[in-house]
Amino acid sequence: MNTQQLVVLAEKVCADWADKGKIIEGGWQAMIIVGNLQDAPEAQLREMRKAYMLGAEHLFTSIMTIMDPGAEPTERDCKRMDLIHEELEAYRRTLGN
């Protein structure tokens, strides 16, 4: 499977998770697989899941709090989302993958 096919598959899987209300859980399960953590001790997985879910909750709550009122995103909303994206990309680059 080439990179473009992988991107298309990932987009379909994420859309399916989102439609089922499982986008965060799906990401957690993907992290277990990608991180090769299937055999990690239960206590480690429990603490990692707690940290993962707290991070997801923090980001979601923060986004919902910082968005300007109204149905349509404002220029400031878009800039803030871009900054969140840049912050996450900067971290991703530190992983060296």
DRENMARDO-635508 format. One record per atom (N, C-alpha, C, O): x, y, z. Coordinates in steps of 0.05 Angstrom, whole numbers, plus 32768, in hexadecimal, padded with zeros to 4 digits. Layout:
XYZ;...
This chain:
80117FE98000;800080008000;801280198000;8024801B8011;800D802B7FED;801E80437FEC;801380587FFF;7FFE8055800C;8022806E8002;801B80838015;7FFF808F8010;7FF080938022;7FF980947FF6;7FE080A07FF0;7FC9808D7FF7;7FB480968001;7FCC80747FF2;7FB780607FF9;7FB4805F8017;7F9D805C8021;7FCA80608025;7FC980608043;7FBA8078804D;7FAA80768060;7FBF80908042;7FB180A8804A;7F9380A58045;7F8380AC8056;7F8B809B802E;7F6F80988027;7F628085803B;7F4C808A8045;7F6F806F8041;7F65805B8054;7F6280688070;7F4E8064807D;7F7680768079;7F7580838093;7F5E80978095;7F51809980A9;7F5A80A6807F;7F4480B9807F;7F2980AB8081;7F1780B4808F;7F2680958073;7F0D80868074;7F09807A8090;7EF2807B809B;7F1E806F809C;7F1B806480B7;7F14807980CB;7F03807580DC;7F21809180C9;7F1B80A780DC;7EFF80B080D8;7EF180B680EC;7EF580B280C0;7EDA80BB80BB;7EC680A780C7;7EB280AF80D2;7ECC808D80C4;7EBB807880CF;7EBA807A80EE;7EA5807980FA;7ED2807E80FA;7ED380818117;7EC380998120;7EB380988133;7EC680AF8112;7EB880C88119;7E9A80C48117;7E8B80CD8128;7E9180B78101;7E7480B280FE;7E6980A08114;7E5180A18119;7E7A808F8120;7E71807D8135;7E7580898151;7E70807C8165;7E8080A28152;7E8680AE816C;7E9D80A1817A;7E9E809F8193;7EB18097816A;7EC880888176;7EE28092816C;7EF68083816B;7EE480AC8164;7EFD80B78159;7F1480B6816E;7F2B80B08166;7F0E80BB8186;7F2380BB819B;7F2B809E81A1;7F43809881A3;7F17808D81A5;7F1D807181AB;7F2C80648193;7F3F80558197;7F24806B817B;7F3280608164;7F4F80698163;7F618059815C;7F548082816A;7F70808B816B;7F80807D8181;7F978077817D;7F7380778197;7F80806881AC;7F88804C81A2;7F9E804381A6;7F75803F8196;7F7B8024818B;7F9180248176;7FA280138175;7F9080398165;7FA5803B8151;7FC08040815E;7FD480358155;7FC1804F8174;7FDA80548181;7FE5803A818D;7FFD8036818C;7FD480298197;7FDD800F81A2;7FEA7FFF818C;7FFF7FF38190;7FDE7FFF8175;7FE97FEF815E;80027FFC8154;80177FEE8151;80028015814D;801980238142;803180238155;80488020814D;802A8026816F;803F80268184;8048800A818C;80598007819D;803C7FF58180;80427FDA8186;80407FD581A5;80527FCA81B1;80297FDD81B0;80257FDC81CC;80127FC681D5;80087FC581EB;800B7FB481C2;7FF77F9F81C8;7FFF7F8E81E0;7FED7F8481EE;80187F8B81E6;80217F7A81FC;802A7F8A8214;80377F7F8226;80257FA48214;802D7FB4822B;801D7FAC8244;80077FA38242;80297FB0825B;801B7FA98274;80017FB98277;80007FD0826F;7FEE7FAD8283;7FD37FBA8286;7FD57FD48295;7FC87FE8828D;7FE67FD682AA;7FE97FEF82B9;7FF4800582A7;7FEB801C82A9;80077FFE8296;801380128284;7FFE801C8270;7FFB8034826B;7FEE80098264;7FD980118252;7FC48022825F;7FBA80358253;7FBD801B8277;7FA9802B8286;7FB28048828A;7FA2805A8285;7FCB804B8292;7FD680668296;7FD98075827C;7FD4808D827A;7FE280678267;7FE58074824D;7FC9807C8242;7FC780928237;7FB5806B8245;7F9A8072823C;7F90808A824B;7F83809C823F;7F95808B8265;7F8C80A38275;7F9980BC826A;7F8B80D08265;7FB380BB8265;7FC180D3825A;7FB780DA823E;7FB380F28238;7FB280C6822E;7FA880CA8213;7F8C80D88214;7F8780EC8206;7F7B80CD8224;7F5F80D88226;7F5F80F38232;7F4F8104822A;7F7080F88246;7F7281138252;7F7C8127823D;7F72813E823D;7F8F811F822D;7F9981318218;7F8381378203;7F80814E81FB;7F74812281FC;7F5E812681E9;7F49813881F5;7F3F814A81E7;7F428134820E;7F2E8144821B;7F378161821D;7F2881748219;7F5181658224;7F5C81808226;7F5A818F820B;7F5181A6820A;7F63818181F6;7F63818F81DC;7F46819581D3;7F4181AB81CA;7F34818281D6;7F18818781CD;7F0C819E81DD;7F0081B081D1;7F0F819D81F7;7F0381B28208;7F1081CD8201;7F0281E18200;7F2A81CD81FD;7F3781E681F6;7F2D81F181DB;7F27820981D9;7F2A81E081C7;7F2081E981AD;7F0481F481B0;7EFE820981A6;7EF381E681BF;7ED781EF81C3;7ED6820A81D2;7EC4821A81CD;7EE9820F81E3;7EEA822781F3;7EF5823F81E3;7EEB825581E6;7F09823A81D2;7F16825181C4;7F09825981AA;7F0F826E819F;7EF6824981A0;7EE982508186;7ED68268818A;7EC8826A819E;7ED7827A8177;7EC582918178;7EA882888175;7EA382738168;7E9582968180;7E78828F817E;7E70828F8161;7E7B829E8150;7E5C8280815A;7E5082808140;7E5482658132;7E658254813A;7E458261811D;7E458247810F;7E5D824480FC;7E67822E80F7;7E67825B80F2;7E7D825A80DF;7E98826180EC;7E99827280FE;7EAD825280E5;7EC7825980F0;7ED0827480E8;7ECD827D80D1;7EDD828280FB;7EE8829D80F5;7F05829A80EC;7F10828580EE;7F1082B080E3;7F2C82B080DC;7F3D82A980F5;7F51829B80F3;7F3582B4810C;7F4482AE8125;7F418290812C;7F5582848135;7F2A82848128;7F278268812D;7F3A8258811B;7F4882468125;7F3B825F8102;7F4D825080EF;7F6A825380F7;7F79824080F6;7F72826C80FF;7F8D82708108;7F94825F8121;7FA982548122;7F81825E8133;7F86824E814C;7F8882318145;7F9982238150;7F7882278132;7F7A820B812A;7F948206811C;7FA181F18120;7F9D8219810C;7FB7821680FF;7FCE82158114;7FE082058111;7FCC82258129;7FE08224813E;7FE0820A814D;7FF582008154;7FC981FF8152;7FC781E4815E;7FD481D0814C;7FE481BF8156;7FCE81D18133;7FDA81BF811F;7FF981C2811F;800781AE8120;800381DA811F;802081DF811F;802D81D48138;804281C98137;801F81D7814F;802A81CD8168;802C81AF8168;804181A48170;801881A2815D;80198184815C;802E817B8147;803B8167814C;803081898131;80448182811D;806081858129;807281758123;8065819A8138;807F819E8144;808681878157;809D817D8157;8072817E8166;807781678177;807D814E8166;808F813E816C;806D814A8152;807081328141;808C81318135;8098811B8133;80978148812E;80B281488123;80C7813F8137;80DC81358130;80C281438151;80D5813B8166;80D6811C8169;80E981128174;80C2810F815E;80C180F28161;80D480E4814E;80DB80CD8153;80DC80F28139;80F080E78126;80E580D08115;80F580C0810B;80CB80CF8112;80C080BA8101;80BC80C380E5;80B280B480D4;
